[in-house]
Amino acid sequence: MRYADDLMIFCKSKRAAERTLINIVPFIENKLFLKVNKDKTVVDYVGKVKFLGMSFYQYKGKARVRIHPKSVAKMKAKIRQLTARSNGWSNESRIEKLKQYIRGWVNYFKIADIKSLLKEVDEWMRRRIRMVFWKQWKKVKTRFERLQKLGLDKQKAWEFANTRKGYWRTANSPILHRTLQNDVLKRMGYLSFSDYYRKVTGVN
């Protein structure tokens, strides 16, 4: 623990924690010659604390780990960046950058309870990816041709290619769900958080 950058000390009560804090700071500073950041050193309920991007809660009498809301917000901001049409990347480059980020993120946070979170994030991310494709298919003719190529009949493809709905709304439409299905995106090379989580943990 000599070189620990962050640490938590658990106590049974707030009073015990305050007493421990008073006693431990001189030990850390005078015996270990390490500097304690007084601004970040607090006594608080464990459920409110953010530690290495995670927080803690109790379930059926046992301590559990989950992702802190600030970490989720940071992850979503990164996904927005990686799925932004304005970044000028090719689809291949976007796929690789997303893969790298998802693998790193899941490997770091896999000890937490994240299954339901990952399912929600995957749906949101896929909607963003569909929006990228729709923006790429700028012209009506391009959209018409791509939708037909993805299995939509000529009449439906023409109607939908002429839609005036916004990009984000269109990305959640039944037609893009049918054409740019999850399996289609997977075959293109897009990796989902849930699939990689199952791969590295064996948890279904």
JOMO-V390405 format. One line per field, one symbol per residue. ss: DSSP state (h for helix, s for strand, l for the rest). phi: phi as a letter, one per 20 degrees, with the letter a starting at -180 (. if undefined). burial: b if it has 24 or more other ideal C-beta (glycine too) atoms within 12 Angstrom, else e. A space follows every 50 residues. Layout:
ss=???
phi=???
burial=???
//
This chain:
ss=lllllllllllllhhhhhhhhhhhhhhhhhhllllllllllllllhhhll sllssssssllsssssslhhhhhhhhhhhhhhllhhhlllhhhhhhhhhh hhhhhhhhhlllllhhhhhhhhhhhhhhhhhhhhhhlllhhhhhhhhhhl lllhhhhhhhhlllllhhhhhllhhhhhhllhhhhhhhllllhhhhhhhh hlll
phi=.gdfecbcdecfbfffffffffeeffffeeeeldeefffeecdbfgfeed clncccbdclmdfcdcffgffffffffffgffdefffmffffffgfffgf ffffffffeffeecgffffffffffffffffgffffegegfffgfffffe oefgfffffffefdffgffffdfgffffeefgffffffofdegffffffe dmee
burial=eeeeeeebbeeeeeeeeeeeeeebeeebeeeeeeeeeeeebeeeebeebb bebbbbeeeeeeeebbbbeebbeebbeebbebbebeeeeeeeebbebbbe bbeebbeebbebebeebbeebbebbbbbbbbbbbbebeeeeebbebbeeb ebeeeebeebbeeeeebeebbebebbeebbebeebeebebbbbbbbbeee eeee
//
